[in-house]
Amino acid sequence: MPPRRRRWPRLAPWLCLFVVCIWGVAGASAQTTDSNLAPLRLNIGLDGVGQPRDVDVGIKVLFAITLLTLAPSIVMLMTSFTRIVIVLSFVRTALSLQGAPSNQIIIGLSLFITFFIMGPVWERIDHEALQPYLAKELSSEQALERASVPIRSFMLKQARAKDVELFASLAKMSPTAPEQLPLKVVIPGFIISELRTAFQMGFLLFVPFILIDLVVATVLMSMGMMMMPPMTISLPLKILLFVLVDGWELVVRSVVQSFAT
């Protein structure tokens, strides 16, 4: 024990010198690092007050993302898509076909017919709102206002006055000219009118196929073949009749011409 106690007084000066050297090297490296690196800054937004363009770009990006999110709803509820897809679905149901044509084919055909019908409206929007906005002749608010005019005109032309007046009265609006009605009143009235028209066309499509089912069921009962399902005979007859009269061409023509009135 005595020899070990004697070693600590001899090592103490060397340990102190070693600690002082390490402290000095650390301080010098810290000064060098501080002189080379830029100071860390936390920007909460005060530096961007004088930069309205960055804020404008951010708002435009947010608006574009929101528009892309709402695009399916806009296409379905503010165009001719609703009537077309319902009528084509009625055709498949009237033929007693569950998976032919498939949902993808019906939706795709409805989209292309919608693009065809809405072509003049898109061209008017592009000419009156989009191109002037891209040329920086209009602000975003003015472009949106001009773009809503063709859409509003199309919906008011197809909607019943009774349906539009219903939502105008529910909104407690004073008597207003049709071209000055807000979209929040025109859109629901247009949707209700489209549903009514689509179901009317679907009913007319069902009538000849129901007659075929009745005739087949009556003939089978008169022949005493009550155990045979009428669908076994009526389904091929309905498909044959639909093909002979060129049913798809008649349906598509009727749907397209219904928007011309």
FIKOLZA-1660 file (N, C-alpha, C; in steps of 0.1 Angstrom, whole numbers, plus 5000, padded with zeros to 4 digits):
% residues 261
   i   px   py   pz ch aa at
   1 5008 4988 5000  A  M  N
   1 5000 5000 5000  A  M CA
   1 5008 5013 5000  A  M  C
   2 5019 5014 5008  A  P  N
   2 5027 5026 5008  A  P CA
   2 5033 5029 4995  A  P  C
   3 5039 5019 4987  A  P  N
   3 5044 5023 4974  A  P CA
   3 5034 5028 4964  A  P  C
   4 5021 5023 4964  A  R  N
   4 5011 5028 4955  A  R CA
   4 5007 5042 4958  A  R  C
   5 5007 5046 4971  A  R  N
   5 5003 5060 4975  A  R CA
   5 5014 5069 4970  A  R  C
   6 5026 5065 4969  A  R  N
   6 5037 5074 4965  A  R CA
   6 5037 5077 4950  A  R  C
   7 5030 5068 4942  A  R  N
   7 5030 5070 4928  A  R CA
   7 5020 5082 4924  A  R  C
   8 5010 5084 4931  A  W  N
   8 5000 5094 4927  A  W CA
   8 5006 5108 4928  A  W  C
   9 5014 5112 4938  A  P  N
   9 5020 5125 4937  A  P CA
   9 5029 5127 4925  A  P  C
  10 5036 5116 4921  A  R  N
  10 5044 5118 4909  A  R CA
  10 5036 5119 4896  A  R  C
  11 5025 5112 4895  A  L  N
  11 5016 5113 4883  A  L CA
  11 5007 5125 4882  A  L  C
  12 5005 5131 4893  A  A  N
  12 4995 5143 4893  A  A CA
  12 4999 5154 4884  A  A  C
  13 5012 5159 4883  A  P  N
  13 5015 5170 4874  A  P CA
  13 5014 5166 4860  A  P  C
  14 5017 5153 4856  A  W  N
  14 5016 5149 4842  A  W CA
  14 5001 5148 4838  A  W  C
  15 4993 5144 4847  A  L  N
  15 4978 5143 4844  A  L CA
  15 4973 5157 4842  A  L  C
  16 4977 5167 4851  A  C  N
  16 4972 5180 4849  A  C CA
  16 4977 5186 4836  A  C  C
  17 4989 5183 4832  A  L  N
  17 4994 5188 4819  A  L CA
  17 4986 5182 4807  A  L  C
  18 4983 5169 4808  A  F  N
  18 4976 5163 4798  A  F CA
  18 4962 5168 4796  A  F  C
  19 4955 5171 4807  A  V  N
  19 4941 5177 4807  A  V CA
  19 4942 5191 4801  A  V  C
  20 4952 5199 4804  A  V  N
  20 4953 5212 4799  A  V CA
  20 4955 5212 4784  A  V  C
  21 4964 5203 4779  A  C  N
  21 4966 5202 4765  A  C CA
  21 4953 5198 4757  A  C  C
  22 4946 5188 4762  A  I  N
  22 4934 5184 4756  A  I CA
  22 4924 5195 4755  A  I  C
  23 4923 5203 4766  A  W  N
  23 4914 5214 4767  A  W CA
  23 4917 5225 4756  A  W  C
  24 4930 5228 4755  A  G  N
  24 4935 5237 4745  A  G CA
  24 4932 5233 4731  A  G  C
  25 4934 5220 4728  A  V  N
  25 4932 5215 4714  A  V CA
  25 4917 5216 4711  A  V  C
  26 4909 5212 4721  A  A  N
  26 4894 5213 4718  A  A CA
  26 4889 5227 4716  A  A  C
  27 4895 5236 4724  A  G  N
  27 4891 5250 4722  A  G CA
  27 4895 5256 4709  A  G  C
  28 4907 5252 4704  A  A  N
  28 4911 5257 4691  A  A CA
  28 4903 5251 4680  A  A  C
  29 4899 5238 4680  A  S  N
  29 4891 5232 4670  A  S CA
  29 4877 5238 4670  A  S  C
  30 4872 5241 4682  A  A  N
  30 4859 5247 4682  A  A CA
  30 4859 5261 4676  A  A  C
  31 4870 5269 4678  A  Q  N
  31 4870 5282 4672  A  Q CA
  31 4871 5281 4657  A  Q  C
  32 4880 5271 4652  A  T  N
  32 4881 5269 4638  A  T CA
  32 4868 5265 4631  A  T  C
  33 4861 5256 4638  A  T  N
  33 4848 5252 4633  A  T CA
  33 4838 5263 4633  A  T  C
  34 4837 5271 4643  A  D  N
  34 4828 5282 4644  A  D CA
  34 4831 5293 4633  A  D  C
  35 4844 5295 4630  A  S  N
  35 4848 5304 4620  A  S CA
  35 4845 5300 4606  A  S  C
  36 4845 5286 4603  A  N  N
  36 4842 5281 4590  A  N CA
  36 4827 5279 4587  A  N  C
  37 4819 5275 4597  A  L  N
  37 4805 5273 4594  A  L CA
  37 4797 5285 4596  A  L  C
  38 4786 5286 4588  A  A  N
  38 4777 5297 4590  A  A CA
  38 4768 5295 4602  A  A  C
  39 4764 5306 4608  A  P  N
  39 4756 5304 4620  A  P CA
  39 4742 5298 4616  A  P  C
  40 4737 5290 4625  A  L  N
  40 4724 5283 4623  A  L CA
  40 4713 5293 4626  A  L  C
  41 4704 5294 4616  A  R  N
  41 4693 5303 4617  A  R CA
  41 4679 5295 4616  A  R  C
  42 4670 5300 4624  A  L  N
  42 4657 5294 4625  A  L CA
  42 4647 5304 4619  A  L  C
  43 4642 5301 4607  A  N  N
  43 4633 5310 4600  A  N CA
  43 4618 5306 4603  A  N  C
  44 4611 5314 4610  A  I  N
  44 4597 5311 4613  A  I CA
  44 4587 5317 4603  A  I  C
  45 4592 5326 4594  A  G  N
  45 4584 5331 4584  A  G CA
  45 4585 5346 4583  A  G  C
  46 4593 5353 4591  A  L  N
  46 4594 5367 4590  A  L CA
  46 4602 5372 4578  A  L  C
  47 4611 5363 4573  A  D  N
  47 4619 5367 4561  A  D CA
  47 4611 5365 4549  A  D  C
  48 4600 5359 4549  A  G  N
  48 4592 5357 4537  A  G CA
  48 4581 5367 4535  A  G  C
  49 4580 5377 4544  A  V  N
  49 4569 5386 4543  A  V CA
  49 4570 5394 4530  A  V  C
  50 4582 5397 4526  A  G  N
  50 4584 5405 4514  A  G CA
  50 4585 5397 4501  A  G  C
  51 4580 5385 4501  A  Q  N
  51 4581 5376 4490  A  Q CA
  51 4567 5370 4487  A  Q  C
  52 4558 5378 4481  A  P  N
  52 4545 5373 4479  A  P CA
  52 4544 5363 4467  A  P  C
  53 4554 5363 4459  A  R  N
  53 4554 5353 4448  A  R CA
  53 4555 5339 4453  A  R  C
  54 4564 5337 4463  A  D  N
  54 4565 5323 4468  A  D CA
  54 4552 5319 4475  A  D  C
  55 4545 5328 4482  A  V  N
  55 4532 5324 4487  A  V CA
  55 4522 5321 4476  A  V  C
  56 4522 5329 4466  A  D  N
  56 4513 5327 4455  A  D CA
  56 4515 5314 4448  A  D  C
  57 4528 5310 4446  A  V  N
  57 4531 5297 4441  A  V CA
  57 4526 5285 4450  A  V  C
  58 4528 5287 4463  A  G  N
  58 4523 5277 4472  A  G CA
  58 4508 5275 4472  A  G  C
  59 4501 5287 4471  A  I  N
  59 4486 5286 4470  A  I CA
  59 4482 5279 4457  A  I  C
  60 4489 5282 4446  A  K  N
  60 4486 5276 4433  A  K CA
  60 4488 5261 4434  A  K  C
  61 4499 5256 4440  A  V  N
  61 4502 5242 4441  A  V CA
  61 4491 5235 4449  A  V  C
  62 4487 5242 4461  A  L  N
  62 4476 5236 4469  A  L CA
  62 4463 5235 4461  A  L  C
  63 4460 5246 4454  A  F  N
  63 4448 5245 4446  A  F CA
  63 4448 5234 4435  A  F  C
  64 4460 5232 4429  A  A  N
  64 4461 5222 4418  A  A CA
  64 4459 5208 4425  A  A  C
  65 4465 5206 4436  A  I  N
  65 4463 5193 4443  A  I CA
  65 4449 5191 4447  A  I  C
  66 4442 5201 4452  A  T  N
  66 4428 5200 4455  A  T CA
  66 4419 5197 4443  A  T  C
  67 4423 5204 4432  A  L  N
  67 4415 5202 4420  A  L CA
  67 4416 5188 4415  A  L  C
  68 4429 5182 4415  A  L  N
  68 4431 5168 4411  A  L CA
  68 4423 5159 4420  A  L  C
  69 4422 5162 4433  A  T  N
  69 4414 5153 4442  A  T CA
  69 4400 5153 4439  A  T  C
  70 4394 5165 4435  A  L  N
  70 4380 5166 4432  A  L CA
  70 4377 5164 4418  A  L  C
  71 4387 5161 4409  A  A  N
  71 4384 5159 4395  A  A CA
  71 4374 5148 4392  A  A  C
  72 4374 5136 4398  A  P  N
  72 4364 5126 4396  A  P CA
  72 4350 5131 4399  A  P  C
  73 4348 5138 4410  A  S  N
  73 4335 5143 4414  A  S CA
  73 4330 5153 4404  A  S  C
  74 4340 5162 4399  A  I  N
  74 4336 5172 4390  A  I CA
  74 4331 5166 4376  A  I  C
  75 4339 5156 4372  A  V  N
  75 4335 5149 4359  A  V CA
  75 4322 5142 4360  A  V  C
  76 4319 5136 4372  A  M  N
  76 4307 5128 4373  A  M CA
  76 4295 5136 4375  A  M  C
  77 4296 5147 4383  A  L  N
  77 4284 5155 4387  A  L CA
  77 4281 5168 4379  A  L  C
  78 4291 5172 4372  A  M  N
  78 4289 5185 4364  A  M CA
  78 4290 5183 4349  A  M  C
  79 4290 5171 4345  A  T  N
  79 4290 5168 4330  A  T CA
  79 4279 5158 4327  A  T  C
  80 4279 5153 4315  A  S  N
  80 4269 5143 4310  A  S CA
  80 4272 5129 4315  A  S  C
  81 4283 5127 4323  A  F  N
  81 4287 5113 4326  A  F CA
  81 4276 5106 4334  A  F  C
  82 4269 5113 4343  A  T  N
  82 4259 5106 4352  A  T CA
  82 4248 5099 4344  A  T  C
  83 4242 5107 4334  A  R  N
  83 4232 5101 4326  A  R CA
  83 4237 5090 4318  A  R  C
  84 4248 5091 4312  A  I  N
  84 4253 5081 4303  A  I CA
  84 4256 5068 4310  A  I  C
  85 4263 5068 4321  A  V  N
  85 4266 5056 4328  A  V CA
  85 4254 5049 4334  A  V  C
  86 4244 5057 4338  A  I  N
  86 4232 5050 4343  A  I CA
  86 4224 5044 4332  A  I  C
  87 4223 5050 4321  A  V  N
  87 4216 5044 4309  A  V CA
  87 4223 5031 4305  A  V  C
  88 4236 5031 4304  A  L  N
  88 4243 5019 4299  A  L CA
  88 4242 5008 4310  A  L  C
  89 4242 5012 4322  A  S  N
  89 4239 5002 4333  A  S CA
  89 4225 4996 4332  A  S  C
  90 4215 5004 4328  A  F  N
  90 4202 4999 4326  A  F CA
  90 4201 4989 4315  A  F  C
  91 4209 4992 4304  A  V  N
  91 4209 4983 4293  A  V CA
  91 4214 4969 4297  A  V  C
  92 4225 4969 4304  A  R  N
  92 4231 4956 4309  A  R CA
  92 4221 4949 4318  A  R  C
  93 4214 4956 4327  A  T  N
  93 4205 4949 4335  A  T CA
  93 4192 4944 4328  A  T  C
  94 4188 4952 4318  A  A  N
  94 4176 4948 4310  A  A CA
  94 4179 4935 4302  A  A  C
  95 4192 4934 4298  A  L  N
  95 4196 4922 4290  A  L CA
  95 4198 4910 4300  A  L  C
  96 4197 4912 4313  A  S  N
  96 4199 4901 4323  A  S CA
  96 4213 4896 4322  A  S  C
  97 4223 4905 4319  A  L  N
  97 4237 4901 4319  A  L CA
  97 4243 4907 4331  A  L  C
  98 4251 4899 4338  A  Q  N
  98 4257 4904 4351  A  Q CA
  98 4271 4910 4349  A  Q  C
  99 4279 4904 4340  A  G  N
  99 4292 4908 4338  A  G CA
  99 4296 4912 4324  A  G  C
 100 4287 4913 4315  A  A  N
 100 4290 4916 4301  A  A CA
 100 4281 4927 4296  A  A  C
 101 4286 4939 4293  A  P  N
 101 4300 4943 4294  A  P CA
 101 4303 4946 4308  A  P  C
 102 4316 4945 4311  A  S  N
 102 4321 4947 4325  A  S CA
 102 4320 4962 4329  A  S  C
 103 4322 4965 4342  A  N  N
 103 4321 4978 4346  A  N CA
 103 4332 4987 4340  A  N  C
 104 4344 4982 4338  A  Q  N
 104 4354 4990 4332  A  Q CA
 104 4350 4994 4318  A  Q  C
 105 4344 4986 4310  A  I  N
 105 4340 4989 4296  A  I CA
 105 4329 5000 4297  A  I  C
 106 4319 4998 4306  A  I  N
 106 4308 5008 4307  A  I CA
 106 4314 5022 4311  A  I  C
 107 4322 5022 4321  A  I  N
 107 4328 5035 4326  A  I CA
 107 4337 5041 4315  A  I  C
 108 4345 5033 4308  A  G  N
 108 4353 5038 4298  A  G CA
 108 4345 5044 4286  A  G  C
 109 4335 5037 4282  A  L  N
 109 4326 5042 4271  A  L CA
 109 4319 5054 4275  A  L  C
 110 4315 5055 4288  A  S  N
 110 4308 5067 4293  A  S CA
 110 4317 5079 4293  A  S  C
 111 4330 5077 4297  A  L  N
 111 4340 5088 4297  A  L CA
 111 4342 5093 4283  A  L  C
 112 4344 5084 4273  A  F  N
 112 4347 5089 4260  A  F CA
 112 4335 5096 4254  A  F  C
 113 4323 5091 4257  A  I  N
 113 4311 5098 4252  A  I CA
 113 4309 5112 4259  A  I  C
 114 4313 5112 4272  A  T  N
 114 4313 5125 4279  A  T CA
 114 4322 5135 4273  A  T  C
 115 4335 5130 4269  A  F  N
 115 4344 5139 4263  A  F CA
 115 4339 5145 4250  A  F  C
 116 4332 5136 4242  A  F  N
 116 4326 5140 4230  A  F CA
 116 4315 5150 4231  A  F  C
 117 4306 5148 4241  A  I  N
 117 4295 5157 4243  A  I CA
 117 4300 5171 4249  A  I  C
 118 4309 5170 4258  A  M  N
 118 4314 5182 4265  A  M CA
 118 4325 5189 4257  A  M  C
 119 4328 5184 4245  A  G  N
 119 4339 5191 4237  A  G CA
 119 4337 5206 4235  A  G  C
 120 4325 5210 4230  A  P  N
 120 4323 5224 4228  A  P CA
 120 4324 5232 4241  A  P  C
 121 4320 5227 4252  A  V  N
 121 4322 5234 4265  A  V CA
 121 4336 5235 4269  A  V  C
 122 4344 5225 4267  A  W  N
 122 4358 5225 4270  A  W CA
 122 4365 5236 4261  A  W  C
 123 4362 5236 4248  A  E  N
 123 4368 5245 4239  A  E CA
 123 4365 5260 4243  A  E  C
 124 4353 5262 4247  A  R  N
 124 4349 5275 4252  A  R CA
 124 4356 5280 4264  A  R  C
 125 4358 5270 4274  A  I  N
 125 4365 5273 4286  A  I CA
 125 4380 5276 4282  A  I  C
 126 4386 5268 4273  A  D  N
 126 4400 5271 4270  A  D CA
 126 4401 5284 4263  A  D  C
 127 4392 5288 4254  A  H  N
 127 4393 5300 4247  A  H CA
 127 4390 5313 4255  A  H  C
 128 4381 5312 4265  A  E  N
 128 4377 5324 4272  A  E CA
 128 4384 5325 4286  A  E  C
 129 4389 5314 4291  A  A  N
 129 4394 5315 4305  A  A CA
 129 4409 5310 4305  A  A  C
 130 4411 5298 4300  A  L  N
 130 4425 5292 4302  A  L CA
 130 4436 5299 4294  A  L  C
 131 4433 5302 4282  A  Q  N
 131 4444 5308 4273  A  Q CA
 131 4446 5323 4278  A  Q  C
 132 4436 5331 4281  A  P  N
 132 4439 5344 4287  A  P CA
 132 4447 5343 4300  A  P  C
 133 4443 5333 4308  A  Y  N
 133 4451 5332 4321  A  Y CA
 133 4465 5328 4319  A  Y  C
 134 4468 5319 4309  A  L  N
 134 4482 5316 4307  A  L CA
 134 4489 5327 4300  A  L  C
 135 4482 5336 4293  A  A  N
 135 4489 5348 4287  A  A CA
 135 4490 5359 4297  A  A  C
 136 4486 5357 4310  A  K  N
 136 4486 5366 4321  A  K CA
 136 4478 5379 4318  A  K  C
 137 4467 5376 4311  A  E  N
 137 4457 5387 4308  A  E CA
 137 4446 5387 4319  A  E  C
 138 4444 5376 4326  A  L  N
 138 4434 5375 4336  A  L CA
 138 4441 5370 4349  A  L  C
 139 4435 5374 4360  A  S  N
 139 4439 5368 4373  A  S CA
 139 4432 5354 4375  A  S  C
 140 4436 5347 4386  A  S  N
 140 4431 5334 4388  A  S CA
 140 4416 5335 4391  A  S  C
 141 4412 5345 4399  A  E  N
 141 4398 5347 4402  A  E CA
 141 4389 5350 4390  A  E  C
 142 4394 5359 4381  A  Q  N
 142 4387 5362 4369  A  Q CA
 142 4386 5350 4360  A  Q  C
 143 4397 5342 4359  A  A  N
 143 4397 5330 4351  A  A CA
 143 4387 5319 4356  A  A  C
 144 4386 5318 4369  A  L  N
 144 4376 5308 4374  A  L CA
 144 4362 5313 4372  A  L  C
 145 4360 5326 4373  A  E  N
 145 4346 5332 4370  A  E CA
 145 4342 5329 4355  A  E  C
 146 4352 5332 4346  A  R  N
 146 4349 5330 4332  A  R CA
 146 4347 5315 4329  A  R  C
 147 4355 5306 4335  A  A  N
 147 4353 5292 4333  A  A CA
 147 4340 5286 4338  A  A  C
 148 4335 5292 4348  A  S  N
 148 4322 5287 4353  A  S CA
 148 4310 5291 4345  A  S  C
 149 4312 5301 4336  A  V  N
 149 4300 5305 4327  A  V CA
 149 4296 5294 4318  A  V  C
 150 4305 5288 4310  A  P  N
 150 4301 5277 4301  A  P CA
 150 4295 5265 4308  A  P  C
 151 4301 5261 4320  A  I  N
 151 4296 5250 4327  A  I CA
 151 4282 5253 4333  A  I  C
 152 4280 5265 4338  A  R  N
 152 4267 5269 4343  A  R CA
 152 4256 5269 4331  A  R  C
 153 4260 5274 4320  A  S  N
 153 4251 5274 4309  A  S CA
 153 4247 5260 4304  A  S  C
 154 4257 5250 4304  A  F  N
 154 4254 5237 4301  A  F CA
 154 4244 5230 4311  A  F  C
 155 4247 5232 4323  A  M  N
 155 4239 5226 4334  A  M CA
 155 4225 5232 4334  A  M  C
 156 4223 5245 4332  A  L  N
 156 4210 5251 4332  A  L CA
 156 4202 5247 4320  A  L  C
 157 4209 5244 4309  A  K  N
 157 4202 5239 4297  A  K CA
 157 4196 5225 4299  A  K  C
 158 4203 5217 4306  A  Q  N
 158 4198 5203 4308  A  Q CA
 158 4190 5201 4320  A  Q  C
 159 4191 5210 4330  A  A  N
 159 4183 5209 4342  A  A CA
 159 4169 5214 4341  A  A  C
 160 4160 5209 4348  A  R  N
 160 4146 5213 4349  A  R CA
 160 4146 5226 4357  A  R  C
 161 4137 5235 4354  A  A  N
 161 4136 5247 4361  A  A CA
 161 4130 5244 4375  A  A  C
 162 4122 5234 4376  A  K  N
 162 4116 5230 4389  A  K CA
 162 4127 5226 4399  A  K  C
 163 4137 5218 4394  A  D  N
 163 4147 5214 4403  A  D CA
 163 4156 5225 4408  A  D  C
 164 4159 5234 4399  A  V  N
 164 4168 5245 4402  A  V CA
 164 4161 5254 4412  A  V  C
 165 4148 5257 4409  A  E  N
 165 4140 5265 4418  A  E CA
 165 4139 5259 4432  A  E  C
 166 4139 5246 4433  A  L  N
 166 4138 5239 4446  A  L CA
 166 4150 5243 4455  A  L  C
 167 4162 5242 4450  A  F  N
 167 4174 5245 4458  A  F CA
 167 4176 5260 4459  A  F  C
 168 4171 5268 4450  A  A  N
 168 4171 5283 4452  A  A CA
 168 4162 5287 4463  A  A  C
 169 4150 5280 4465  A  S  N
 169 4141 5283 4476  A  S CA
 169 4147 5278 4489  A  S  C
 170 4153 5266 4489  A  L  N
 170 4160 5261 4501  A  L CA
 170 4171 5270 4506  A  L  C
 171 4178 5277 4496  A  A  N
 171 4189 5286 4500  A  A CA
 171 4183 5300 4503  A  A  C
 172 4170 5302 4502  A  K  N
 172 4163 5314 4506  A  K CA
 172 4169 5326 4498  A  K  C
 173 4170 5323 4485  A  M  N
 173 4175 5334 4476  A  M CA
 173 4164 5342 4470  A  M  C
 174 4166 5354 4468  A  S  N
 174 4157 5363 4461  A  S CA
 174 4156 5360 4446  A  S  C
 175 4146 5364 4439  A  P  N
 175 4145 5361 4425  A  P CA
 175 4158 5366 4418  A  P  C
 176 4164 5356 4411  A  T  N
 176 4177 5359 4404  A  T CA
 176 4177 5354 4390  A  T  C
 177 4184 5360 4381  A  A  N
 177 4185 5356 4367  A  A CA
 177 4192 5343 4367  A  A  C
 178 4189 5334 4357  A  P  N
 178 4195 5321 4357  A  P CA
 178 4210 5321 4355  A  P  C
 179 4215 5331 4347  A  E  N
 179 4230 5332 4345  A  E CA
 179 4237 5337 4357  A  E  C
 180 4230 5342 4367  A  Q  N
 180 4236 5348 4379  A  Q CA
 180 4235 5338 4391  A  Q  C
 181 4229 5327 4389  A  L  N
 181 4227 5317 4400  A  L CA
 181 4241 5311 4404  A  L  C
 182 4243 5309 4417  A  P  N
 182 4256 5303 4421  A  P CA
 182 4256 5288 4418  A  P  C
 183 4268 5283 4417  A  L  N
 183 4270 5269 4413  A  L CA
 183 4264 5260 4424  A  L  C
 184 4264 5264 4437  A  K  N
 184 4259 5256 4447  A  K CA
 184 4244 5254 4446  A  K  C
 185 4237 5262 4438  A  V  N
 185 4223 5259 4435  A  V CA
 185 4221 5252 4422  A  V  C
 186 4230 5255 4412  A  V  N
 186 4228 5249 4399  A  V CA
 186 4232 5234 4399  A  V  C
 187 4243 5231 4406  A  I  N
 187 4248 5217 4405  A  I CA
 187 4238 5207 4411  A  I  C
 188 4233 5209 4423  A  P  N
 188 4223 5198 4428  A  P CA
 188 4211 5198 4420  A  P  C
 189 4206 5209 4414  A  G  N
 189 4194 5208 4406  A  G CA
 189 4197 5201 4393  A  G  C
 190 4209 5203 4387  A  F  N
 190 4213 5195 4375  A  F CA
 190 4214 5180 4378  A  F  C
 191 4220 5177 4390  A  I  N
 191 4221 5162 4393  A  I CA
 191 4208 5156 4394  A  I  C
 192 4198 5162 4401  A  I  N
 192 4185 5156 4402  A  I CA
 192 4178 5155 4389  A  I  C
 193 4180 5164 4380  A  S  N
 193 4174 5164 4367  A  S CA
 193 4180 5152 4359  A  S  C
 194 4193 5151 4360  A  E  N
 194 4200 5140 4353  A  E CA
 194 4196 5126 4357  A  E  C
 195 4194 5125 4370  A  L  N
 195 4189 5112 4375  A  L CA
 195 4175 5109 4370  A  L  C
 196 4166 5119 4370  A  R  N
 196 4153 5117 4365  A  R CA
 196 4153 5113 4351  A  R  C
 197 4160 5120 4342  A  T  N
 197 4161 5117 4328  A  T CA
 197 4167 5103 4326  A  T  C
 198 4177 5100 4333  A  A  N
 198 4184 5087 4331  A  A CA
 198 4174 5075 4335  A  A  C
 199 4166 5077 4345  A  F  N
 199 4157 5066 4349  A  F CA
 199 4145 5066 4339  A  F  C
 200 4141 5077 4333  A  Q  N
 200 4131 5076 4323  A  Q CA
 200 4136 5068 4311  A  Q  C
 201 4148 5071 4306  A  M  N
 201 4154 5064 4295  A  M CA
 201 4156 5049 4299  A  M  C
 202 4160 5046 4311  A  G  N
 202 4161 5032 4315  A  G CA
 202 4148 5025 4315  A  G  C
 203 4137 5031 4319  A  F  N
 203 4124 5025 4319  A  F CA
 203 4120 5021 4304  A  F  C
 204 4122 5030 4295  A  L  N
 204 4119 5028 4281  A  L CA
 204 4127 5016 4275  A  L  C
 205 4139 5015 4280  A  L  N
 205 4148 5004 4276  A  L CA
 205 4143 4990 4281  A  L  C
 206 4137 4990 4293  A  F  N
 206 4132 4978 4299  A  F CA
 206 4120 4972 4293  A  F  C
 207 4112 4981 4287  A  V  N
 207 4098 4977 4282  A  V CA
 207 4099 4965 4272  A  V  C
 208 4107 4966 4261  A  P  N
 208 4107 4955 4251  A  P CA
 208 4112 4942 4257  A  P  C
 209 4122 4943 4266  A  F  N
 209 4128 4931 4272  A  F CA
 209 4118 4924 4282  A  F  C
 210 4110 4932 4289  A  I  N
 210 4100 4927 4298  A  I CA
 210 4090 4919 4290  A  I  C
 211 4086 4925 4278  A  L  N
 211 4076 4918 4270  A  L CA
 211 4081 4905 4265  A  L  C
 212 4094 4904 4262  A  I  N
 212 4100 4891 4258  A  I CA
 212 4099 4881 4269  A  I  C
 213 4102 4885 4281  A  D  N
 213 4101 4876 4293  A  D CA
 213 4087 4872 4295  A  D  C
 214 4077 4880 4294  A  L  N
 214 4063 4876 4295  A  L CA
 214 4059 4866 4285  A  L  C
 215 4063 4869 4272  A  V  N
 215 4059 4860 4262  A  V CA
 215 4065 4846 4264  A  V  C
 216 4078 4846 4267  A  V  N
 216 4084 4833 4269  A  V CA
 216 4078 4825 4281  A  V  C
 217 4076 4832 4292  A  A  N
 217 4070 4826 4304  A  A CA
 217 4056 4820 4300  A  A  C
 218 4048 4828 4293  A  T  N
 218 4034 4823 4289  A  T CA
 218 4035 4811 4280  A  T  C
 219 4044 4811 4270  A  V  N
 219 4045 4800 4261  A  V CA
 219 4049 4787 4269  A  V  C
 220 4059 4789 4278  A  L  N
 220 4064 4777 4285  A  L CA
 220 4053 4771 4294  A  L  C
 221 4045 4780 4300  A  M  N
 221 4034 4775 4309  A  M CA
 221 4023 4768 4300  A  M  C
 222 4020 4774 4289  A  S  N
 222 4010 4768 4280  A  S CA
 222 4014 4754 4275  A  S  C
 223 4027 4752 4274  A  M  N
 223 4033 4739 4269  A  M CA
 223 4035 4730 4280  A  M  C
 224 4032 4734 4293  A  G  N
 224 4034 4725 4304  A  G CA
 224 4049 4724 4309  A  G  C
 225 4057 4733 4304  A  M  N
 225 4071 4732 4308  A  M CA
 225 4074 4742 4319  A  M  C
 226 4067 4740 4330  A  M  N
 226 4068 4749 4341  A  M CA
 226 4081 4747 4349  A  M  C
 227 4088 4736 4348  A  M  N
 227 4100 4734 4355  A  M CA
 227 4112 4741 4348  A  M  C
 228 4111 4744 4335  A  M  N
 228 4122 4751 4328  A  M CA
 228 4122 4766 4332  A  M  C
 229 4133 4771 4336  A  P  N
 229 4134 4785 4339  A  P CA
 229 4132 4794 4326  A  P  C
 230 4123 4804 4326  A  P  N
 230 4121 4812 4314  A  P CA
 230 4134 4819 4310  A  P  C
 231 4143 4822 4319  A  M  N
 231 4155 4829 4316  A  M CA
 231 4164 4821 4306  A  M  C
 232 4162 4808 4306  A  T  N
 232 4170 4799 4296  A  T CA
 232 4166 4802 4282  A  T  C
 233 4154 4805 4280  A  I  N
 233 4149 4808 4266  A  I CA
 233 4150 4823 4263  A  I  C
 234 4146 4831 4273  A  S  N
 234 4145 4846 4270  A  S CA
 234 4158 4853 4268  A  S  C
 235 4168 4848 4275  A  L  N
 235 4181 4855 4275  A  L CA
 235 4187 4854 4260  A  L  C
 236 4188 4843 4254  A  P  N
 236 4193 4843 4240  A  P CA
 236 4184 4851 4231  A  P  C
 237 4171 4851 4233  A  L  N
 237 4162 4859 4224  A  L CA
 237 4164 4874 4226  A  L  C
 238 4166 4878 4239  A  K  N
 238 4169 4893 4241  A  K CA
 238 4182 4897 4235  A  K  C
 239 4192 4888 4236  A  I  N
 239 4205 4892 4230  A  I CA
 239 4204 4892 4215  A  I  C
 240 4196 4883 4209  A  L  N
 240 4195 4883 4195  A  L CA
 240 4187 4895 4190  A  L  C
 241 4176 4899 4197  A  L  N
 241 4169 4910 4193  A  L CA
 241 4177 4923 4194  A  L  C
 242 4185 4924 4205  A  F  N
 242 4194 4936 4207  A  F CA
 242 4204 4937 4196  A  F  C
 243 4210 4926 4191  A  V  N
 243 4220 4926 4181  A  V CA
 243 4213 4929 4167  A  V  C
 244 4201 4924 4165  A  L  N
 244 4195 4926 4152  A  L CA
 244 4191 4940 4150  A  L  C
 245 4187 4947 4160  A  V  N
 245 4182 4961 4159  A  V CA
 245 4194 4971 4161  A  V  C
 246 4206 4965 4162  A  D  N
 246 4218 4974 4165  A  D CA
 246 4216 4982 4177  A  D  C
 247 4214 4975 4188  A  G  N
 247 4210 4982 4201  A  G CA
 247 4220 4992 4206  A  G  C
 248 4233 4989 4206  A  W  N
 248 4243 4998 4211  A  W CA
 248 4243 5011 4203  A  W  C
 249 4242 5010 4190  A  E  N
 249 4242 5022 4182  A  E CA
 249 4229 5031 4185  A  E  C
 250 4218 5024 4187  A  L  N
 250 4205 5032 4190  A  L CA
 250 4206 5038 4204  A  L  C
 251 4212 5031 4214  A  V  N
 251 4213 5036 4227  A  V CA
 251 4222 5048 4228  A  V  C
 252 4234 5047 4222  A  V  N
 252 4244 5058 4222  A  V CA
 252 4238 5070 4215  A  V  C
 253 4232 5067 4203  A  R  N
 253 4226 5079 4196  A  R CA
 253 4216 5086 4204  A  R  C
 254 4207 5078 4210  A  S  N
 254 4196 5084 4218  A  S CA
 254 4202 5092 4230  A  S  C
 255 4212 5087 4236  A  V  N
 255 4219 5094 4248  A  V CA
 255 4225 5107 4243  A  V  C
 256 4232 5107 4232  A  V  N
 256 4239 5119 4227  A  V CA
 256 4229 5129 4222  A  V  C
 257 4219 5125 4215  A  Q  N
 257 4209 5134 4210  A  Q CA
 257 4200 5140 4222  A  Q  C
 258 4200 5133 4233  A  S  N
 258 4192 5138 4244  A  S CA
 258 4198 5151 4250  A  S  C
 259 4211 5153 4248  A  F  N
 259 4218 5165 4252  A  F CA
 259 4217 5176 4242  A  F  C
 260 4213 5173 4230  A  A  N
 260 4212 5184 4220  A  A CA
 260 4199 5192 4221  A  A  C
 261 4189 5187 4229  A  T  N
 261 4177 5194 4231  A  T CA
 261 4178 5205 4241  A  T  C
% end
